[in-house]
Amino acid sequence: MIRRGIVVAVDEKKAKVRVKFPDLDMVSYWLPVVALKTHKDKHYLLPDVGEQVVVLFEEDGDYTQGYVLGAIYSSEDTPALGDKNKHYIRYSDGTHVEYDRKTHTLKISIPAGELHITVQNGGGNVYVNGNLIVSGDIYDKNQTKGSLDQLRETYNTHTHTGDS
């Protein structure tokens, strides 16, 4: 049996939620949330309290054995985009990640905080094919700070001694 309800509690450690079914005037037991991946690759994204979800129960009338299949859009919680070529995630703090498979463009926007990208590649190079546009300072491997103009000046005035 499939039912719609509203999440009223979330157990983040166990990835389970309790769901209220307004038409039945009842709240479920702790129900597991279906995930995209749980074995070698992991995907973790739980519904929020107040989010409308779809629940599949194993047996008709047995509300103890069910699974939360996922959230569903409503008149209050509408889709963020309407473009079949885009994969889009928007977080409650305004951060969003968007990939457009038609234009092959990945955009990440963070209104506050920091973006950390760590590449653990055994000391290899990182390549940028295209212009690198920076509006802030750049730090070199010795942790010295400098603007692009300062770094450019150092590069342009640097000379080698001896045979060239």
N, CA, C and O of each residue as an XYZ file, in Angstrom:
656
protein
N       0.840     -1.167      0.000
C       0.000      0.000      0.000
C       0.896      1.245      0.000
O       1.902      1.290      0.708
N       0.535      2.225     -0.776
C       1.285      3.475     -0.871
C       0.472      4.586     -0.215
O      -0.732      4.712     -0.437
N       1.171      5.401      0.613
C       0.513      6.515      1.293
C       1.402      7.751      1.209
O       2.621      7.652      1.069
N       0.767      8.912      1.296
C       1.486     10.182      1.389
C       1.392     10.690      2.816
O       0.362     10.543      3.474
N       2.482     11.293      3.287
C       2.483     11.850      4.629
C       3.513     12.947      4.768
O       4.188     13.315      3.806
N       3.625     13.469      5.987
C       4.540     14.562      6.287
C       5.554     14.090      7.329
O       5.177     13.524      8.355
N       6.834     14.321      7.066
C       7.890     13.935      8.004
C       7.775     14.793      9.265
O       7.705     16.020      9.194
N       7.756     14.116     10.432
C       7.660     14.832     11.705
C       8.903     14.657     12.573
O       9.089     15.404     13.534
N       9.758     13.685     12.254
C      10.993     13.472     13.014
C      12.014     12.770     12.127
O      11.657     11.980     11.253
N      13.299     13.072     12.365
C      14.389     12.493     11.574
C      15.462     11.951     12.520
O      15.918     12.653     13.423
N      15.859     10.696     12.303
C      16.993     10.096     13.015
C      18.154     10.074     12.026
O      18.230      9.193     11.170
N      19.047     11.036     12.146
C      20.131     11.208     11.177
C      21.127     10.051     11.184
O      21.659      9.699     10.131
N      21.385      9.466     12.320
C      22.362      8.370     12.426
C      21.852      7.093     11.766
O      22.617      6.383     11.114
N      20.566      6.800     11.934
C      19.997      5.561     11.391
C      19.331      5.760     10.034
O      18.874      4.792      9.427
N      19.269      6.997      9.547
C      18.621      7.323      8.271
C      17.172      6.843      8.257
O      16.721      6.188      7.318
N      16.459      7.191      9.327
C      15.044      6.832      9.444
C      14.236      8.069      9.800
O      14.752      9.032     10.366
N      12.955      8.016      9.455
C      12.057      9.128      9.762
C      10.735      8.607     10.313
O      10.374      7.444     10.129
N      10.034      9.494     10.987
C       8.660      9.207     11.392
C       7.774     10.097     10.539
O       8.086     11.264     10.301
N       6.672      9.535     10.086
C       5.793     10.222      9.144
C       4.386     10.305      9.716
O       3.842      9.325     10.224
N       3.810     11.503      9.621
C       2.420     11.693     10.050
C       1.522     11.559      8.833
O       1.789     12.119      7.769
N       0.442     10.796      9.020
C      -0.569     10.634      7.979
C      -1.814     11.369      8.455
O      -2.585     10.821      9.242
N      -2.026     12.603      7.992
C      -3.128     13.422      8.499
C      -4.506     12.781      8.338
O      -5.368     12.939      9.203
N      -4.716     12.061      7.240
C      -6.034     11.456      7.021
C      -6.305     10.312      7.996
O      -7.464      9.966      8.225
N      -5.261      9.721      8.572
C      -5.423      8.633      9.541
C      -5.240      9.121     10.974
O      -5.480      8.374     11.923
N      -4.814     10.379     11.130
C      -4.540     10.946     12.444
C      -3.579     10.059     13.229
O      -3.814      9.751     14.398
N      -2.481      9.647     12.565
C      -1.490      8.788     13.215
C      -0.087      9.123     12.731
O       0.093      9.735     11.679
N       0.913      8.706     13.525
C       2.319      8.869     13.180
C       2.938      7.482     13.100
O       2.693      6.631     13.955
N       3.738      7.263     12.070
C       4.358      5.950     11.847
C       5.432      5.646     12.882
O       5.849      6.515     13.647
N       5.869      4.387     12.884
C       7.087      3.999     13.583
C       8.251      4.589     12.795
O       8.039      5.230     11.765
N       9.483      4.378     13.269
C      10.660      4.824     12.525
C      10.776      4.002     11.245
O      10.858      2.775     11.288
N      10.782      4.692     10.109
C      10.823      4.030      8.807
C      12.135      4.352      8.094
O      12.581      5.500      8.111
N      12.765      3.342      7.461
C      13.984      3.615      6.698
C      13.668      4.419      5.434
O      12.591      4.307      4.850
N      14.646      5.228      5.039
C      14.522      6.045      3.833
C      15.305      5.364      2.718
O      16.480      5.041      2.896
N      14.675      5.142      1.579
C      15.338      4.534      0.426
C      16.429      5.486     -0.065
O      16.197      6.688     -0.195
N      17.630      4.941     -0.339
C      18.765      5.738     -0.803
C      19.176      5.291     -2.200
O      18.887      4.168     -2.611
N      19.850      6.175     -2.924
C      20.332      5.827     -4.262
C      21.411      4.759     -4.207
O      21.428      3.853     -5.040
N      22.317      4.854     -3.230
C      23.410      3.890     -3.081
C      23.699      3.725     -1.596
O      23.652      4.695     -0.839
N      24.006      2.467     -1.168
C      24.303      2.221      0.244
C      25.482      1.279      0.466
O      25.873      1.066      1.614
N      26.058      0.713     -0.581
C      27.096     -0.303     -0.393
C      28.490      0.301     -0.608
O      29.037      0.915      0.308
N      29.063      0.138     -1.781
C      30.407      0.662     -2.036
C      30.390      2.182     -2.164
O      31.206      2.871     -1.553
N      29.474      2.693     -2.948
C      29.268      4.134     -3.044
C      28.114      4.469     -2.114
O      27.159      3.700     -2.002
N      28.195      5.596     -1.458
C      27.163      5.976     -0.493
C      26.502      7.280     -0.924
O      27.164      8.198     -1.409
N      25.202      7.347     -0.740
C      24.451      8.569     -0.987
C      23.633      8.850      0.262
O      22.881      7.990      0.720
N      23.775     10.043      0.813
C      23.094     10.388      2.060
C      22.329     11.684      1.858
O      22.931     12.740      1.667
N      21.030     11.610      1.899
C      20.182     12.793      1.785
C      18.825     12.435      2.368
O      18.045     11.711      1.748
N      18.547     12.941      3.554
C      17.298     12.622      4.237
C      16.279     13.726      4.024
O      16.652     14.883      3.826
N      14.990     13.385      4.062
C      13.971     14.431      3.969
C      13.981     15.300      5.225
O      14.409     14.859      6.292
N      13.514     16.516      5.089
C      13.426     17.446      6.213
C      12.111     17.260      6.956
O      11.136     16.757      6.399
N      12.097     17.671      8.215
C      10.841     17.724      8.953
C       9.926     18.693      8.207
O      10.350     19.787      7.835
N       8.691     18.301      7.992
C       7.730     19.109      7.248
C       7.642     18.772      5.772
O       6.783     19.301      5.068
N       8.516     17.899      5.293
C       8.536     17.536      3.877
C       7.509     16.443      3.585
O       7.349     15.498      4.358
N       6.815     16.592      2.451
C       5.827     15.598      2.034
C       6.548     14.430      1.359
O       7.363     14.629      0.459
N       6.238     13.212      1.802
C       6.911     12.025      1.279
C       5.899     10.954      0.883
O       4.731     10.989      1.272
N       6.395     10.001      0.094
C       5.610      8.827     -0.290
C       6.169      7.639      0.478
O       7.381      7.431      0.520
N       5.273      6.858      1.087
C       5.674      5.700      1.881
C       5.041      4.452      1.292
O       3.850      4.432      0.982
N       5.852      3.409      1.142
C       5.365      2.113      0.685
C       5.330      1.180      1.891
O       6.356      0.948      2.530
N       4.149      0.647      2.202
C       4.012     -0.316      3.291
C       3.942     -1.712      2.707
O       3.364     -1.925      1.641
N       4.541     -2.671      3.419
C       4.625     -4.044      2.917
C       3.271     -4.732      2.858
O       2.969     -5.427      1.888
N       2.465     -4.547      3.876
C       1.161     -5.214      3.901
C       0.072     -4.190      4.153
O       0.278     -3.213      4.872
N      -1.065     -4.416      3.570
C      -2.194     -3.516      3.735
C      -2.590     -3.429      5.207
O      -2.922     -4.434      5.837
N      -2.548     -2.220      5.737
C      -2.964     -2.018      7.117
C      -1.872     -2.177      8.148
O      -2.084     -1.832      9.310
N      -0.689     -2.696      7.765
C       0.415     -2.848      8.709
C       1.350     -1.650      8.543
O       2.162     -1.611      7.619
N       1.229     -0.684      9.437
C       2.003      0.545      9.333
C       3.340      0.464     10.070
O       3.974      1.491     10.311
N       3.773     -0.743     10.430
C       5.066     -0.912     11.100
C       6.168     -1.297     10.122
O       7.346     -1.110     10.427
N       5.819     -1.826      8.965
C       6.795     -2.308      7.982
C       6.670     -1.507      6.691
O       5.935     -1.886      5.779
N       7.396     -0.397      6.627
C       7.318      0.432      5.435
C       8.645      1.077      5.109
O       9.615      0.962      5.858
N       8.670      1.762      3.973
C       9.870      2.420      3.476
C       9.479      3.769      2.897
O       8.487      3.877      2.177
N      10.252      4.790      3.209
C      10.023      6.107      2.627
C      10.724      6.127      1.275
O      11.948      6.031      1.196
N       9.932      6.252      0.215
C      10.478      6.201     -1.143
C      11.110      7.519     -1.567
O      12.015      7.536     -2.401
N      10.642      8.610     -1.001
C      11.198      9.913     -1.355
C      10.179     11.009     -1.197
O       9.015     10.769     -0.878
N      10.644     12.218     -1.427
C       9.785     13.396     -1.325
C       9.049     13.614     -2.640
O       9.470     13.140     -3.695
N       7.943     14.340     -2.553
C       7.185     14.679     -3.761
C       6.888     16.174     -3.762
O       6.740     16.800     -2.713
N       6.807     16.724     -4.961
C       6.486     18.137     -5.103
C       5.031     18.373     -4.741
O       4.185     17.484     -4.846
N       4.766     19.600     -4.310
C       3.403     19.996     -3.973
C       3.211     21.438     -4.414
O       4.121     22.040     -4.984
N       2.042     21.992     -4.157
C       1.798     23.388     -4.515
C       2.668     24.322     -3.676
O       2.948     25.446     -4.094
N       3.098     23.869     -2.496
C       3.966     24.677     -1.637
C       5.447     24.441     -1.930
O       6.248     25.373     -1.859
N       5.808     23.219     -2.254
C       7.194     22.856     -2.558
C       7.282     22.473     -4.027
O       7.123     21.309     -4.396
N       7.539     23.480     -4.856
C       7.534     23.296     -6.306
C       8.943     22.999     -6.824
O       9.921     23.271     -6.127
N       9.064     22.443     -8.036
C      10.391     22.183     -8.604
C      11.195     23.478     -8.747
O      10.635     24.529     -9.057
N      12.498     23.396     -8.520
C      13.373     24.563     -8.620
C      13.596     24.977    -10.073
O      13.782     26.161    -10.357
N      13.578     24.023    -10.984
C      13.796     24.276    -12.409
C      12.772     23.504    -13.222
O      12.058     22.644    -12.705
N      12.716     23.826    -14.486
C      11.888     23.069    -15.408
C      12.659     22.786    -16.680
O      12.212     23.146    -17.769
N      13.813     22.145    -16.556
C      14.678     21.893    -17.701
C      15.204     20.466    -17.621
O      15.942     20.125    -16.697
N      14.826     19.631    -18.588
C      15.209     18.215    -18.566
C      16.710     18.000    -18.705
O      17.205     16.922    -18.375
N      17.448     19.001    -19.187
C      18.888     18.858    -19.377
C      19.711     19.219    -18.145
O      20.932     19.065    -18.144
N      19.043     19.701    -17.097
C      19.783     20.161    -15.927
C      19.548     19.279    -14.715
O      18.426     18.867    -14.423
N      20.645     19.002    -14.015
C      20.590     18.365    -12.696
C      20.867     19.492    -11.715
O      21.888     20.171    -11.826
N      19.973     19.699    -10.758
C      20.039     20.881     -9.907
C      19.764     20.509     -8.462
O      18.827     19.770     -8.164
N      20.590     21.029     -7.572
C      20.378     20.865     -6.139
C      20.468     22.252     -5.512
O      21.444     22.974     -5.712
N      19.434     22.615     -4.750
C      19.462     23.884     -4.015
C      19.295     23.583     -2.537
O      18.368     22.880     -2.134
N      20.189     24.115     -1.743
C      20.157     23.900     -0.302
C      19.457     25.065      0.388
O      19.313     26.142     -0.190
N      19.027     24.844      1.619
C      18.245     25.847      2.338
C      19.022     27.134      2.613
O      18.405     28.171      2.853
N      20.357     27.099      2.587
C      21.143     28.317      2.816
C      21.364     29.124      1.536
O      22.048     30.147      1.561
N      20.791     28.673      0.422
C      20.929     29.378     -0.847
C      21.998     28.810     -1.762
O      22.072     29.191     -2.930
N      22.822     27.911     -1.261
C      23.835     27.261     -2.096
C      23.145     26.421     -3.158
O      22.143     25.762     -2.882
N      23.682     26.446     -4.376
C      23.135     25.546     -5.390
C      24.243     25.012     -6.303
O      25.258     25.661     -6.555
N      23.988     23.798     -6.779
C      24.872     23.109     -7.709
C      24.025     22.759     -8.925
O      22.948     22.176     -8.798
N      24.518     23.120    -10.091
C      23.749     22.888    -11.322
C      24.672     22.335    -12.402
O      25.743     22.885    -12.661
N      24.243     21.236    -13.031
C      24.976     20.714    -14.178
C      24.038     20.696    -15.372
O      22.937     20.150    -15.305
N      24.486     21.298    -16.462
C      23.711     21.336    -17.697
C      24.380     20.392    -18.693
O      25.460     20.687    -19.206
N      23.734     19.256    -18.964
C      24.349     18.267    -19.854
C      24.305     18.703    -21.316
O      25.037     18.159    -22.143
N      23.463     19.668    -21.641
C      23.407     20.174    -23.011
C      24.600     21.088    -23.302
O      25.212     20.998    -24.367
N      24.926     21.965    -22.351
C      26.036     22.900    -22.552
C      27.324     22.427    -21.883
O      28.361     23.081    -22.002
N      27.264     21.294    -21.179
C      28.426     20.727    -20.477
C      29.004     21.732    -19.471
O      30.218     21.914    -19.385
N      28.116     22.374    -18.719
C      28.505     23.414    -17.780
C      28.136     23.014    -16.360
O      27.004     22.614    -16.089
N      29.104     23.127    -15.457
C      28.868     22.885    -14.037
C      29.003     24.212    -13.312
O      30.018     24.896    -13.443
N      27.975     24.581    -12.543
C      27.996     25.823    -11.771
C      27.780     25.491    -10.303
O      26.902     24.705     -9.948
N      28.596     26.102     -9.464
C      28.443     25.975     -8.019
C      28.397     27.385     -7.460
O      29.299     28.184     -7.708
N      27.358     27.692     -6.712
C      27.215     29.020     -6.128
C      26.987     28.877     -4.630
O      26.071     28.186     -4.185
N      27.847     29.550     -3.861
C      27.749     29.513     -2.408
C      27.636     30.957     -1.924
O      28.585     31.725     -2.081
N      26.494     31.348     -1.338
C      26.314     32.740     -0.945
C      27.181     33.167      0.238
O      27.491     34.351      0.375
N      27.571     32.237      1.082
C      28.417     32.545      2.238
C      29.237     31.301      2.559
O      28.880     30.195      2.152
N      30.316     31.479      3.276
C      31.133     30.325      3.630
C      32.269     30.135      2.646
O      32.660     31.071      1.949
N      32.794     28.929      2.590
C      33.956     28.630      1.762
C      33.709     27.410      0.894
O      32.901     26.542      1.227
N      34.417     27.359     -0.223
C      34.403     26.193     -1.100
C      35.770     25.537     -0.993
O      36.790     26.167     -1.272
N      35.792     24.279     -0.593
C      37.045     23.527     -0.502
C      37.021     22.429     -1.558
O      36.116     21.595     -1.574
N      38.008     22.431     -2.430
C      38.161     21.368     -3.413
C      39.523     20.741     -3.160
O      40.551     21.409     -3.269
N      39.528     19.467     -2.825
C      40.769     18.764     -2.537
C      40.973     17.692     -3.590
O      40.112     16.837     -3.794
N      42.114     17.742     -4.257
C      42.450     16.736     -5.248
C      43.616     15.931     -4.692
O      44.718     16.455     -4.535
N      43.378     14.675     -4.399
C      44.407     13.788     -3.857
C      44.923     12.944     -5.016
O      44.460     11.825     -5.238
N      45.882     13.488     -5.745
C      46.311     12.794     -6.955
C      47.779     12.391     -6.924
O      48.402     12.265     -7.978
N      48.339     12.187     -5.747
C      49.709     11.695     -5.671
C      50.754     12.676     -6.147
O      51.819     12.263     -6.606
N      50.479     13.966     -6.052
C      51.475     14.961     -6.431
C      51.466     15.316     -7.898
O      52.367     16.011     -8.367
N      50.480     14.862     -8.629
C      50.403     15.187    -10.050
C      49.939     16.609    -10.275
O      49.716     17.355     -9.321
N      49.797     16.979    -11.508
C      49.398     18.326    -11.880
C      47.887     18.456    -11.950
O      47.162     17.477    -12.127
N      47.440     19.680    -11.808
C      46.038     20.019    -12.022
C      46.012     20.940    -13.233
O      46.725     21.943    -13.265
N      45.208     20.612    -14.215
C      45.166     21.369    -15.454
C      43.872     22.162    -15.556
O      42.798     21.677    -15.200
N      43.995     23.388    -16.047
C      42.844     24.222    -16.358
C      42.956     24.546    -17.832
O      43.873     25.257    -18.244
N      42.038     24.037    -18.629
C      42.033     24.323    -20.060
C      41.089     25.486    -20.300
O      39.887     25.295    -20.490
N      41.625     26.658    -20.291
C      40.816     27.857    -20.434
C      41.333     28.920    -19.488
O      42.306     28.705    -18.765
N      40.682     30.058    -19.500
C      41.102     31.165    -18.653
C      40.753     30.883    -17.204
O      39.727     30.271    -16.909
N      41.604     31.328    -16.311
C      41.346     31.246    -14.882
C      41.083     32.668    -14.414
O      41.981     33.510    -14.432
N      39.872     32.929    -14.002
C      39.474     34.271    -13.593
C      39.369     34.280    -12.075
O      38.568     33.549    -11.493
N      40.182     35.109    -11.444
C      40.251     35.159     -9.986
C      39.976     36.584     -9.537
O      40.596     37.523    -10.036
N      39.057     36.752     -8.602
C      38.786     38.092     -8.096
C      39.459     38.342     -6.749
O      39.459     39.471     -6.257
N      40.028     37.307     -6.154
C      40.711     37.456     -4.867
C      42.194     37.223     -5.014
O      42.717     37.147     -6.126
N      42.875     37.110     -3.877
C      44.311     36.866     -3.874
C      44.604     35.405     -4.179
O      43.742     34.538     -4.034
N      45.835     35.148     -4.605
C      46.308     33.795     -4.859
C      47.480     33.531     -3.921
O      48.351     34.385     -3.757
N      47.503     32.359     -3.310
C      48.589     31.970     -2.413
C      49.449     30.935     -3.115
O      48.940     30.013     -3.753
N      50.765     31.099     -2.990
C      51.642     30.104     -3.597
C      51.924     28.980     -2.603
O      51.437     29.016     -1.473
N      52.703     27.989     -3.015
C      52.938     26.811     -2.177
C      53.703     27.132     -0.908
O      53.700     26.333      0.028
N      54.358     28.280     -0.852
C      55.070     28.688      0.357
C      54.180     29.497      1.292
O      54.648     30.036      2.295
N      52.916     29.577      0.966
C      51.927     30.296      1.766
C      52.190     31.796      1.833
O      51.831     32.448      2.814
N      52.822     32.351      0.784
C      52.977     33.796      0.741
C      51.826     34.370     -0.051
O      51.397     33.805     -1.057
N      51.338     35.486      0.413
C      50.152     36.084     -0.192
C      50.572     37.149     -1.192
O      51.549     37.868     -0.979
N      49.832     37.243     -2.275
C      50.106     38.286     -3.233
C      48.964     38.440     -4.210
O      48.252     37.481     -4.507
N      48.795     39.645     -4.706
C      47.773     39.849     -5.721
C      48.317     39.341     -7.050
O      49.511     39.067     -7.172
N      47.460     39.218     -8.027
C      47.919     38.789     -9.350
C      48.935     39.778     -9.915
O      49.900     39.376    -10.566
N      48.721     41.066     -9.667
C      49.671     42.065    -10.151
C      51.043     41.875     -9.512
O      52.064     41.993    -10.189
N      51.074     41.581     -8.202
C      52.354     41.363     -7.527
C      53.042     40.116     -8.057
O      54.251     40.131     -8.289
N      52.301     39.048     -8.252
C      52.881     37.815     -8.773
C      53.381     38.005    -10.202
O      54.431     37.481    -10.574
N      52.619     38.762    -11.005
C      53.020     39.030    -12.387
C      54.307     39.863    -12.408
O      55.205     39.597    -13.207
N      54.398     40.870    -11.532
C      55.588     41.717    -11.450
C      56.811     40.882    -11.075
O      57.881     41.052    -11.659
N      56.656     39.983    -10.104
C      57.765     39.110     -9.706
C      58.190     38.233    -10.872
O      59.384     38.060    -11.116
N      57.230     37.682    -11.589
C      57.530     36.808    -12.727
C      58.240     37.585    -13.837
O      59.235     37.116    -14.390
N      57.731     38.761    -14.157
C      58.277     39.537    -15.269
C      59.668     40.107    -14.981
O      60.438     40.330    -15.916
N      60.004     40.347    -13.719
C      61.309     40.935    -13.390
C      62.325     39.899    -12.944
O      63.476     40.245    -12.678
N      61.932     38.650    -12.856
C      62.831     37.581    -12.414
C      63.842     37.260    -13.514
O      63.474     37.085    -14.676
N      65.115     37.185    -13.139
C      66.152     36.819    -14.110
C      66.979     35.675    -13.556
O      67.118     35.519    -12.343
N      67.519     34.886    -14.449
C      68.412     33.787    -14.084
C      69.850     34.237    -14.302
O      70.138     34.971    -15.248
N      70.731     33.811    -13.452
C      72.148     34.123    -13.631
C      72.833     32.963    -14.328
O      72.354     31.830    -14.277
N      73.927     33.236    -14.965
C      74.678     32.175    -15.632
C      74.226     31.999    -17.065
O      73.545     32.856    -17.628
N      74.618     30.866    -17.655
C      74.279     30.580    -19.050
C      72.791     30.326    -19.191
O      72.186     29.625    -18.380
N      72.212     30.899    -20.225
C      70.803     30.676    -20.499
C      70.647     30.020    -21.830
O      69.525     29.743    -22.254
